Amino acid sequence: MRRWALTVRVVSSVGWLGAVVAFLVVAATSLTSADGGLVRAAVMLMAAIGQMAIVPLSLLALASGVLQALGTSWGLFDHYWVVVKLIITAVSVLVLLNFQPDMNALAHLAAGWPTPTPEQLAQLRSPAPALHASVALALLVVTTALSVMKPAGMTPYGQRRQRQAARQP
């Protein structure tokens, strides 16, 4: 069972990372293209990637990470690197859930403008999606590095639990 849980964790985390990379590529296209139709399509695609891939994968990564931490010797609050990953992941998910409605609203505008005017194109070329995706990518790389490196350091809670376990025969 533990291997299945680990598989879900890895697949959801890697999927989230890959979806953010795809989102970032589309965001860069929306910022640099001179073709209004392509900008429109890019904005609608970003909303779809966010709604259909990034949001579900991020929620699954968060949930599976918490469950995995609770079911292993690493614990959820025993090691600093696990706590840092939890904080980064939880904050990332909250920011994402707050940003996705804005992305959906922008896509709704794009869908209503078959031939966007220059003013409408300027609105569709918001740098916010690229900025969000860039920060998300950096944070996901940090959490991945923490998972691989597992830096030493136990929290006071983890130290207390370790001392208690050592005292029990």
N, C-alpha and C positions, 0 to 999 in steps of 0.2 A: 504494500500500500504506500509506503514511504517513497518508493521509486516513482510511482504514478504521480504522487503529489509533487515530487521534484520535477518530473517531466512537465506537468501543467505549469509550474512556476517558471521554468526555463522557457518554454514555448511562449507563454504570455508575455514575459519580459522581453524576449528577443523580438517577438511580433510587435510589441509596442515600440521598441527602438526602430525597427524597420519601417513601421507605419509613419513614425515621426520623420524619418529620412525622406520617405516619399512625399509627405506633406511639405517638407522644406524645399524639395525640388520644385514642386508645383507652386509654392509661394514665391520662389525666386523667378519662376516663369511669369507669374502674374505681375511682378514688379518690373520686369525687363522687356516684356513683349510690347511691340508697337501695334500689334493686331488686337483690336477691341474685342473681336469674337473670341480670341484665345484667352484674353484676360478674363472675360465673362466665364468661359468654360473652366478656367483654372480656379476661380473663386467658388464656383459650384462644386467642383471636384474636391477642393479643400474641405468644404463643409461635409461632403459625403465621406471622405477619409476619416475625418474627425468623428462623425456620428457612428459610422459603421465599423471602424477599426480601432481608432485610438481610444475612444471612451470605453468600449467593452474590454479591450485588452488591458487598459490601465486599471480598471476595476478588478479584473481577474488577477492581475499581477499583485495588486495590493492585498486582496483577500487570500490568495494562495501563499503569499509571503508571510502574512500573519499566522496562518494555519501551520505553515512549515516551521516557523520559528517556535511556535508553541509545542510542536511535536518532535523537536530535536533537542539535543543537549545545548545548543547555542542559546536557546531561550529568546524571549522577545525583549527583555530589558536587562539581560545579563552582561552583554558585551556592547561597548560603545559603537562599534561599527554596525551592529544590527539596529541599534536605536537611531543612528544617523540615517541609515537606509530607510527605516520606517518613517522618519520625519520627512525626508526628501520625497519619498513616494506619496505619502499622505498629502503633503502640501501641493505636490505636482498634480495629483488627482483633483484636489479642490480648485486649483487655478484652472485646470482644464474644464471642469464642470461649470465654472463661472464664465469661461471664455467661449465655450461651444455655442451658447445661444446667440452671442454676438456674431459668430461665424455663420450661423444659420440665417440670421437676419441679413447679413451682407450677401449671402447666396440668394436669398429671396429677392433682394434688390436686383442682383445680376440677372436673375431669371426673368424679371419684368422689363429689362432693357435689351431688346433684341439687337439694337444698334446703339450702343452707349455714346452719349455726347462726350466731349472732352472733360466736362465737369464730372459727369458720372464715372468716367474712366478713372479720374483722379481719386474719387471716393472708393472705387473698387481696388485701387492699387495701395490700399492701406499697408503700411509696413508692420502692423501688429501681428498678423499671422506668421510672418517670417521671424520676427523677434521672439514670439512665443515658442516657435518650433526650435529656434537656435538654442534658447535657454533650456528647453526640455531635452534636447539632444545632449547638451553638456551635462545636465543632471543625471540623465540615464547612463552616460559613460562613467560618471563618478560612482553611481550605485553598482554598476557592473564591476568596476575596479575594486570597490570594497568587498564585493562577493568573492572575487578571485583572490585578493590579497589577505583578507581577514586579519586586519591589523590587531595586534595585541592590545589589551586593555579591557579590564572588566569594570563595570559600574559598581558603585557601593552595594547596590542590591545584589548583583551577581556575586560579589565577594562574600557577602553575608550568606547567601545560599550555598556557596561552595564550602564555607566553614561549617555550616550546619550539616551538610552531607558528609563531610569528613569525620564529624563527631559520631555519626550513627554507624553502628556496626554492620 
